[in-house]
Amino acid sequence: MEPLASTFADDPDMAELVPIFVGMLPDRMAAMRASLAAGDLDALRVTAHQLKGAAGGYGFAPIGHAAATLEAALIAGQPPDPALAALEAVAARAKA
């Protein structure tokens, strides 16, 4: 599995921020998984939407795309499990 680097990896203005974002990903994934387990699909959708924007802002477009796919599945009333699993897989590749 190839690591996923931020497109801002060489930007000195983002040098301190990107590792913080990457460090928060496991907690975000756990919160999303907990929302799904609790049946709180609204919270899962909101978190996916927030992650979609944040990922783009930190230079992780693949994470943003995966979060957008999860959000779209939730809006469409589709089972979120496959999209959440795909998001977790992409997020696990992120490196600071």
C-alpha positions in Angstrom: 0.0 0.0 0.0 1.6 3.2 -1.2 1.7 6.1 1.3 -0.4 9.2 0.4 1.4 12.5 0.8 -0.1 15.9 0.9 0.3 18.1 -2.2 1.4 20.7 0.3 4.2 18.5 1.7 6.9 20.9 0.5 5.0 24.1 1.5 6.7 25.7 4.5 3.4 27.3 5.6 1.7 23.9 5.9 4.7 22.1 7.5 3.2 22.2 10.9 -0.5 21.8 9.9 -0.3 18.7 7.7 1.0 16.4 10.4 -1.8 17.6 12.7 -4.4 16.7 10.1 -2.9 13.3 9.5 -2.7 12.7 13.3 -6.4 13.4 13.7 -7.5 11.0 10.9 -7.6 7.9 13.1 -9.9 9.7 15.6 -12.1 10.9 12.8 -12.3 7.4 11.3 -13.2 6.0 14.7 -15.9 8.7 15.3 -17.4 7.9 11.8 -17.4 4.2 12.6 -19.0 4.9 16.0 -21.7 7.0 14.3 -22.5 4.2 11.9 -22.6 1.6 14.7 -25.0 3.8 16.6 -27.2 4.3 13.5 -26.5 8.0 13.6 -26.3 8.5 9.8 -26.8 12.3 10.2 -23.7 12.6 12.3 -21.8 10.3 9.8 -22.9 12.5 6.9 -21.9 15.7 8.7 -18.5 14.3 9.6 -18.0 13.0 6.0 -18.9 16.5 4.7 -16.4 18.2 7.1 -13.7 15.7 6.2 -14.3 16.3 2.5 -13.5 20.0 2.8 -10.7 19.6 5.3 -8.9 17.0 3.2 -8.8 19.2 0.2 -7.6 22.1 2.3 -4.7 20.0 3.6 -3.7 18.6 0.1 -5.3 15.2 0.4 -7.7 15.2 -2.6 -8.1 11.3 -2.6 -9.4 11.5 1.0 -11.7 14.3 0.0 -13.0 12.3 -2.9 -13.6 9.3 -0.7 -15.4 11.4 1.9 -17.6 12.9 -0.9 -18.5 9.4 -2.1 -19.5 8.5 1.5 -21.6 11.7 1.8 -23.3 11.1 -1.5 -24.1 7.5 -0.5 -25.7 8.7 2.7 -27.7 11.4 0.9 -28.9 8.8 -1.6 -30.0 6.5 1.1 -27.5 3.8 0.0 -25.7 1.6 2.5 -22.7 3.5 3.8 -20.5 0.6 4.7 -18.6 0.2 1.4 -17.9 3.9 1.1 -16.8 4.2 4.7 -14.5 1.2 4.3 -13.0 2.8 1.1 -12.5 6.1 3.0 -10.8 4.3 5.9 -8.4 2.6 3.4 -7.5 5.8 1.8 -7.1 7.7 5.1 -4.9 4.9 6.4 -2.4 5.7 3.6 -2.0 9.4 4.6 1.4 10.4 5.8 2.7 13.7 7.1 
